Amino acid sequence: MKIRARLYIATILTIGATCLAYGVGAWNCADPLHYAAQLLTALIASGLKVKLPGILSTMSVSYVFVVLSMMEFSYPETIVVACLAIKAVKADGKLQILQ
């Protein structure tokens, strides 16, 4: 992988870790049961991919649940759902986040 690509990925991961740390620091969950159900659904959906017509790549179904959590929950709760929904498991069971 080229150095520019590695630098870009490192920058994005650093920004994401900073947002996660900021969000978890202000954690407050008003409805834990609803949140747990949405989080579990997003985790299950993160393993599913959908092929969109006219596009060569796939999109994760968990995207829908991250957008829904932005409408229903606070910033810290949404950040945790988004970070935990970055699961990409191949058929052989290995975790593959970067493709």
N, C-alpha and C positions, 0 to 999 in steps of 0.2 A: 504494500500500500504506500502511496506517495506521502511525503512529509506534509504537504498541504492538507491532504485528506485526514491524516492523523491529528493535525493541529485543529482542524475544524471539529472533528469528533470530540477531542478533548475539551474544546471550548464549550460545545453544546452540553456535554456531560457535567462540566463545572457549573454552568448556569443552571442546569436542572437540579443539581445537588444543593445549590444555594437556595433556589426556590423551595425545595423540599424542606430544608432546615428552617427557613423562615416560616413556612406554613405549619410545620409540626410544632413549632414554638408557640403558636397561638391556637392550639387545638381546643375545640369546644364542640361537642356533638349533642345536638338537641334531641334527635330521635335515633338512638343507637340501633334499634331493631330494623328500621327502614334502611339505615345506612349499611348495616351488615348484609342485608338482602341484596342491595344494589351492588355492593362490593363483591359479593360472591358471584352474582350474575356477570359482572364485568370480568372477573377472573376466568370464569368458564368460557365466556365469549371471546376472550383474548386468544384462545387457541383456534378459533374459527376464522377462515379467510374467505373473502367473497371476490370473485372476478367481476369487474365492472366492464360493460360493453364499451368498446372504443379505447380502452386503456390497457396497456400491456402488463401492468403489475396488478397485485391484489391489495385489498384493504381489509384491515381487521374489523371484526364486528364490534369489538370493544369500544371503537370510536363513538358509537351511538350512546353507550353508557357513560362515557366521559362527558359528552355534550349534555346529556340529561343531568348528570351530577352538577354541572356548572349552573344549571337552572334551579336545582332543588337544594343544594347544600352550600355551605360556606367555602371560602377559598382553601383553608387547610384540608377539609374533607375531600374536596375535588382534587387537590394535588396528590393526596394519598391514593385515591382511586386511579388517577392517571399513571402514577409511578408503578403501582402494582399491576396494572393492566398491560405492561410492556412485556408480556410473556410471549415468546415465539418458540414453540416446540416443534421440532422436526419429527418425522415418522419414527425414527429410531430412538426417540426419547431424549436427545441431546438438546440442551438449551442453546438457542441461536438468536441473539438479540440483533447483532449487526449482520446484514446480508450482503 
